[in-house]
């Protein structure tokens, strides 16, 4: 047997050409994610009191602190909102814990934030997220009190065995969205068994 006389196996992929490397029928890239919104409480009055230059410096320090917490909990920054953040998480528990951690971390700057966490399907468009889940998370954030982590019932349902504890905050109509939605506040993690 000479060089090039070996047996060869040939695979015919022609029958599968229509199924590989094609985008889904829906051109939009939709994913299930947990969203975190943060918002500095009283940012306008703080900016007025300390002036534009000092406010820019304070906001830069705030953003650094929040980004550190997002990294710590494996969150992905989507956007800054002027005085807050929108971030995505692949874990609802990490999103809630990150929100609580941010509330504590910004205290070193003498700032207070309100936060909201909601899980839903979003559309990814050029590094941004869109969809009703984003609107719901933003509206939940508007209900939050200073240093409070408000969480949608959807997210709480996903966290039943997580060890996180929540208190009911009633049902609320969210501006622009139909139907009442149950809202909860994160109150901490269960104590480990003794």
PyMOL commands that set and color helices and strands:
alter all, ss='L'
color gray80, all
select helices_A, chain A and resi 14-16+43-50+52-72+92-109+132-143+153-158
alter helices_A, ss='H'
color red, helices_A
select strands_A, chain A and resi 29-40+76-80+85-89+113-125+128-130+149-152+164-173+180-189
alter strands_A, ss='S'
color yellow, strands_A
deselect
rebuild
show_as cartoon
